[in-house]
Amino acid sequence: MAKRKRLTPASSAPVNRADAVETKASRGLTGMTPRSAPIADVAGASAAQAALEEVAGEMADARREGRLVARIKLEAIDEAHLVRDRIDADETEMDALIASLRSRGQQTPLEIVDLGKGTYGLISGWRRLVALRRLRSEGVGDGTALCLIRAPQTATDAYIAMVEENEIRAGLSFYERARIAARAAEQGAYPTGRYAVKGLFANATASKRSKIVSFLSVYETLDDVLKFPSAISERLGLALVKAIESDGVLLNNLRANLKEYKPDTAEAELASIEAAMKDMVPPTRAELNKNYDELGIPKDKRGWGPTPAQVAAAVPGVSVKYVQGKITLTGQDVSEGLREDLEMWLLTRSKK
């Protein structure tokens, strides 16, 4: 009879499983732990490293593109980095914002730009920053704000971001729109206030831009004597522009009155403006003729004012043709700017 093959060592000493040689049969034995092949360890480590680098790259891109929300100390944010488009904050609206922040916390981040050395310039979110600082003075909050760190390429980009944010969230008055356009031009972001209106409010209708351009006159002539300019309504502002342009005495009288009486409420200031406009006496036909004489423009057969042909002669770049119910302007000076000027004039004329 053949001898059976021994499956275990003859020695009674226990087998050291770690030293056991793995065979196809032993892989199925209970308690045996197969070793990982070295290539699997390398592949796993490489995959983990690649995933880590991908996450780090995404984080770097998000930070560079202003998509990463960061907590920034309130005192590190300079709200005067840009000239603000909002002149003041309605206290009722501010109280509502503070109540919302107190109960729900900050839901929308500020937009800021890194100025270096741990300081940041505010682009948009002025009302939220003010509200967070007031809450902090009451001991509410941790003294930080959620912020998106943007990287605008130019000052123009920063101003556009600020204006767009306020146009969406809380519309500005026409005076505030004109003011920020003028101030952006003064800061060198645009060559003129008119260019600033076109750039900052590019998505607005031509009619709206014309009204903002109209309010530029109010800013340029009265900003230093007005205390509550954002209270001036669209209708009053357009009428005021028309009055200022047609009567220089009105402007002087209005400035003198505002300087002397210094109205302490928006209502009192508006009343002073409206009273000055009511006192304005429209120019007589004789005064109009005198103006034409001084300009060297002959009067037509009606005895007053120039004819269309005379206007064309005085302004070679524009010719005027009138057919019943239709006026046509042609010439090298007929441009988008002229069209906007005419729209603005029609708007002010309709407010008489």
Secondary structure as GFF3:
##gff-version 3
##sequence-region A 1 352
A	DSSP	three_ten_helix	17	19	.	.	.	ID=ss1
A	DSSP	three_ten_helix	26	28	.	.	.	ID=ss2
A	DSSP	alpha_helix	38	64	.	.	.	ID=ss3
A	DSSP	beta_strand	69	73	.	.	.	ID=ss4
A	DSSP	three_ten_helix	74	76	.	.	.	ID=ss5
A	DSSP	beta_strand	77	78	.	.	.	ID=ss6
A	DSSP	alpha_helix	91	104	.	.	.	ID=ss7
A	DSSP	beta_strand	110	116	.	.	.	ID=ss8
A	DSSP	beta_strand	119	124	.	.	.	ID=ss9
A	DSSP	alpha_helix	126	137	.	.	.	ID=ss10
A	DSSP	beta_strand	144	150	.	.	.	ID=ss11
A	DSSP	alpha_helix	155	169	.	.	.	ID=ss12
A	DSSP	alpha_helix	174	186	.	.	.	ID=ss13
A	DSSP	alpha_helix	193	200	.	.	.	ID=ss14
A	DSSP	alpha_helix	206	222	.	.	.	ID=ss15
A	DSSP	three_ten_helix	229	231	.	.	.	ID=ss16
A	DSSP	alpha_helix	234	246	.	.	.	ID=ss17
A	DSSP	alpha_helix	248	261	.	.	.	ID=ss18
A	DSSP	alpha_helix	266	278	.	.	.	ID=ss19
A	DSSP	alpha_helix	285	295	.	.	.	ID=ss20
A	DSSP	alpha_helix	308	314	.	.	.	ID=ss21
A	DSSP	beta_strand	319	323	.	.	.	ID=ss22
A	DSSP	beta_strand	326	330	.	.	.	ID=ss23
A	DSSP	alpha_helix	336	350	.	.	.	ID=ss24
###
